Amino acid sequence: MKNCLTFLFVFLCPFLSIAQNNSLIISKIIALPKDSLETKKLVSSFNNLLIAKEKPNEENNFVWNKENVETYILLDEMNGIEKSGKYKDDFFFKPYLTNVVKLSNTEYFLQFSYIGISENTPTLRGSFELIAHKENDQFKFSSTLTRNSSSWEIKKIGNCTFHYKKSINEKTAVKYEKAVASFDKKLNATNQQTDIYFGADFPELLKMIGVEYKLDYNSRVSSTFSSKSGNRLLIVKGDNDTNFNNFDLHDLWHERLKNVVSSKIINKPVDEGCAYLYGGSWGISWKDIFKTFKLKVANDSKKNWLEVYGKFDNFGETKETHLMAEYVINALIVQKIEKEKGFESVLEFVSCGKYNKENDNYFQSLEKLTGINKVNFNQKVWELINNEK
């Protein structure tokens, strides 16, 4: 760590005299294009990209349109990167240009880092890579995903396109596409085009999309990132399954719902209830989840479900494979709503707004759709439990 900080300090010395603004900081040691006019356009466009990254992705006019969804996934990682809660400064971490490589007459490879300095000690917040594409009098920018996967194999099944290094489990891919089509039909989201990239692990996932380093992700070993543009959904996986031998219906439900409904209005307990009902959890079917729930949780006829709701006690086998009573209750309610009023009403329920302790938005929607309210909640939930086979 000491050697790293020493390197950063030595590297930053040429920058320190000009590090007082929030624009891209460029040292004299960086080799920029020989044409000063081209350098001006490149730097100006890049600064505009870094400013616009705080807007919704679709409003960023400095994204290369040919690879917009691939670039959105990188911009999501850069969003808010300047902020520091510790120092209470929205612009504590400054952007430093660290490398420029000419790839062709119209393209440049750029590397840059966000670094904050306090009491002469630098902190690296994140380092990124992207491609600059010359368009008329300015540059547009893309992530490195397409470049980094240019030698990969591609297989298209239905509306899903799979990107992989050597081989893929086609049986799993076919099952996945069918499950996607089924969920999309339920969500009235037909003709959604999905691209999936299979990285080996989380470090490779980050490298693929153009993230060299991000402080937030120290020690993380696996994850999945996604981005959306129009009817295109991009998924980049880094979960030690490069051949696609498995997928989780539960996770797939969440993925497809967020492709249709903004995460800002999704009620998590209702969403999880849907996922239990349509995809089980941790490889456990809905039928078996309910059996365990009845055995471990609904084994006391005096239990008051209104008092239980919001405690989120785990009745799963382990902390990692957690199961929650709230999610089971909502699965039963969702099942009732879908049977009586159709899936459109389920979509209305799951979109009732984010969970909060008061649950006003939840109960308003619940009463509107089912007549269930706080007064009769306990009675109605017991009826749903006792009627479930």
ABEGO torsion letter per residue (X at the ends): XAAAAAAAAAAAAAAAAAAABABBBBBAABBBBABAAAAAAAAAAAAAAAAAAABBAAABAABBAAAAAAAAAAAAAABGAABBAAAGBAAABBBBBABBBBABAABBBBBBBBBBBBGGBBBBABBBBBBBBBBEABBBBBBAAAAAAAABBBBBBEABBBBBAABBBAAAAAAAAAAAAAAAAAAGBBGBBBBBBBBABAAAAAAAAGBABBAAABGBABBBBBBBBEABBBBBBBAGBAAGABBBAAAAAAAAAAAABBAAABBAAAAAAAAAAAAEBGGBBAAAAAAAAAAAAAABAABBAAAABGAGBBABABAABBBBAAAAAAAAAAAAAAAAAEAAAAAAAAAAEBBBAAGAAAAAAAAAAAGBBAAAAAAAAAAAAAABX
